[in-house]
Amino acid sequence: MSRPSFSTSRLVIVATLALAAIGIAWARGRKNEAEPVTASEAETSAAPVVLEQAAAAPPAPAAPRLFTHDGANPALPVTLDVLPAGLASMSAQGCNACHAAAHDTWATSRHAHAWSDPVFQAAIASAGDSTACQSCHLPIQAQHATIATGYVDGAISRPELVANTAFDAGLRAEGVTCVACHVRTLPDGSATVLGSRPSTNSPHSVTVTDELSKSELCATCHEVTWPGADKPYYGTYSEWTASGWSKAGVTCQSCHMAPTTGAQIPGTNGSGAAHTFAADPARALSALVRMPGTIHRNEPFDLTLTLQNTGAGHSVPTGNPANTAVVTVAVLDSAGKELAAAWPQTFARTVEAVAPYKTLTDTRIASGGQANGTHRFTPSVKGAAGLGTVEVRLTLGNGKAARTVVLTKVPVSVE
């Protein structure tokens, strides 16, 4: 297939984990004043007129930054020395009773298995004890058995590690757990739960922040690069900023955290965001097929396929350069058997094996982009005539983690 054209990605972050800065919403109280008395009203009053001022409402606590990005306070891992009053622990198990829908969708997500995922474990075993990788897969400091106090010669692959006395193996098993995005320490030393909407009947404090609904939140881990690279190693956020989805205000959360119903807080009937963080891959690509309406056995015919990225605000595939997308076109007879060898096409990005991981090839389909190709099929001689099918399949991932969906089916007469 011809190589798609790609939008130039904007490098949002230029250090290993120096990522896009995140905006903060500050909720402040507003002073109310009593209605003023006019001069004519004051003249007709026998008693002196006293203008009473309503007491100024205390300002709501400012939502702390979810992830800082300066040298003195690296974004990850986050240190949580205290818990909000009413919160029993940092474990997601404690959130389960009131936030059942969020908990149950999170429990099936790749975030929940960020540490235990076999692919990640294999990568860590190959790369060594890399704090750079573990900081996103284990975003809370208590999840780390050892912590880096510095780096030998400044190399992130050579951390100077010391034992972490606050290590919690149970919390580590939860990967990207609830408190990673929903608990932060306030300037006065207390802690709060961050939410996207206020709550008046919660057993713990809730501080409202709009960061939870912004794509910049996701950039903390989904946008990583090295100085000198031509593209981010993980460039999902910069791909989104260059897309029409970003310009239209469609955020990462719009697709990956769609609303769901279920128990959020007892006594409320509202819906909350699903925490699977997944999106239907069948909605990402449009597959347009051009071919004859009738095909004949043992007679070659040409099939033209156009793949359009109409449903993703980032490239397909995105993220880790190891991610691949394989689109396979199969021509089937009325019994579902292949009439000819299937036509697979792989879309991926390959990079150099060492930092800064410069791009070697890139055949991915950018958001709003398309790829075209033509393949010649020769149906087998054997088999009965009838109504066949051209099936276009998309496979994302590799090995046991691979997922295959059907993009389109086109009926065809076989003679």
Rosetta blueprint (number, residue, H / E / L):
1 M L
2 S L
3 R L
4 P L
5 S L
6 F L
7 S L
8 T L
9 S L
10 R L
11 L L
12 V L
13 I L
14 V L
15 A L
16 T L
17 L L
18 A L
19 L L
20 A L
21 A L
22 I L
23 G L
24 I L
25 A L
26 W L
27 A L
28 R L
29 G L
30 R L
31 K L
32 N L
33 E L
34 A L
35 E L
36 P L
37 V L
38 T L
39 A H
40 S H
41 E H
42 A H
43 E H
44 T L
45 S L
46 A L
47 A L
48 P L
49 V L
50 V L
51 L L
52 E L
53 Q L
54 A L
55 A L
56 A L
57 A L
58 P L
59 P L
60 A L
61 P L
62 A L
63 A L
64 P L
65 R L
66 L L
67 F L
68 T L
69 H L
70 D E
71 G L
72 A L
73 N E
74 P L
75 A L
76 L L
77 P L
78 V E
79 T L
80 L L
81 D L
82 V L
83 L L
84 P L
85 A L
86 G L
87 L L
88 A L
89 S L
90 M L
91 S L
92 A H
93 Q H
94 G H
95 C H
96 N L
97 A L
98 C L
99 H L
100 A H
101 A H
102 A H
103 H H
104 D H
105 T H
106 W H
107 A H
108 T L
109 S L
110 R L
111 H L
112 A L
113 H L
114 A L
115 W L
116 S L
117 D L
118 P H
119 V H
120 F H
121 Q H
122 A H
123 A H
124 I H
125 A H
126 S H
127 A H
128 G L
129 D L
130 S L
131 T H
132 A H
133 C H
134 Q H
135 S H
136 C H
137 H H
138 L L
139 P L
140 I E
141 Q H
142 A H
143 Q H
144 H L
145 A L
146 T E
147 I E
148 A E
149 T E
150 G E
151 Y E
152 V H
153 D H
154 G H
155 A L
156 I L
157 S L
158 R L
159 P E
160 E E
161 L E
162 V E
163 A E
164 N L
165 T L
166 A L
167 F L
168 D L
169 A H
170 G H
171 L H
172 R H
173 A L
174 E L
175 G L
176 V L
177 T L
178 C L
179 V H
180 A H
181 C H
182 H H
183 V E
184 R E
185 T E
186 L L
187 P L
188 D L
189 G L
190 S L
191 A E
192 T E
193 V E
194 L E
195 G E
196 S L
197 R L
198 P L
199 S L
200 T L
201 N L
202 S L
203 P L
204 H L
205 S L
206 V E
207 T E
208 V E
209 T L
210 D L
211 E H
212 L H
213 S H
214 K L
215 S H
216 E H
217 L H
218 C H
219 A H
220 T H
221 C H
222 H H
223 E E
224 V E
225 T L
226 W L
227 P L
228 G L
229 A L
230 D L
231 K L
232 P L
233 Y L
234 Y E
235 G E
236 T H
237 Y H
238 S H
239 E H
240 W H
241 T H
242 A L
243 S L
244 G H
245 W H
246 S H
247 K H
248 A L
249 G L
250 V L
251 T L
252 C H
253 Q H
254 S H
255 C H
256 H H
257 M L
258 A L
259 P E
260 T E
261 T L
262 G L
263 A L
264 Q L
265 I L
266 P L
267 G L
268 T L
269 N L
270 G L
271 S L
272 G E
273 A E
274 A L
275 H L
276 T L
277 F L
278 A L
279 A L
280 D L
281 P H
282 A H
283 R H
284 A L
285 L E
286 S E
287 A E
288 L E
289 V E
290 R E
291 M L
292 P L
293 G L
294 T E
295 I E
296 H L
297 R L
298 N L
299 E L
300 P L
301 F E
302 D E
303 L E
304 T E
305 L E
306 T E
307 L E
308 Q E
309 N E
310 T L
311 G L
312 A L
313 G L
314 H L
315 S L
316 V E
317 P L
318 T L
319 G L
320 N L
321 P L
322 A L
323 N L
324 T E
325 A E
326 V E
327 V E
328 T E
329 V E
330 A E
331 V E
332 L E
333 D L
334 S L
335 A L
336 G L
337 K L
338 E E
339 L L
340 A L
341 A L
342 A L
343 W E
344 P E
345 Q E
346 T E
347 F E
348 A E
349 R E
350 T E
351 V E
352 E L
353 A L
354 V L
355 A L
356 P L
357 Y L
358 K L
359 T E
360 L E
361 T E
362 D E
363 T L
364 R L
365 I E
366 A L
367 S L
368 G L
369 G L
370 Q E
371 A E
372 N E
373 G E
374 T E
375 H E
376 R E
377 F E
378 T L
379 P L
380 S L
381 V L
382 K L
383 G L
384 A L
385 A L
386 G E
387 L E
388 G E
389 T E
390 V E
391 E E
392 V E
393 R E
394 L E
395 T E
396 L E
397 G L
398 N L
399 G H
400 K H
401 A H
402 A L
403 R E
404 T E
405 V E
406 V E
407 L E
408 T E
409 K E
410 V E
411 P E
412 V E
413 S E
414 V E
415 E L
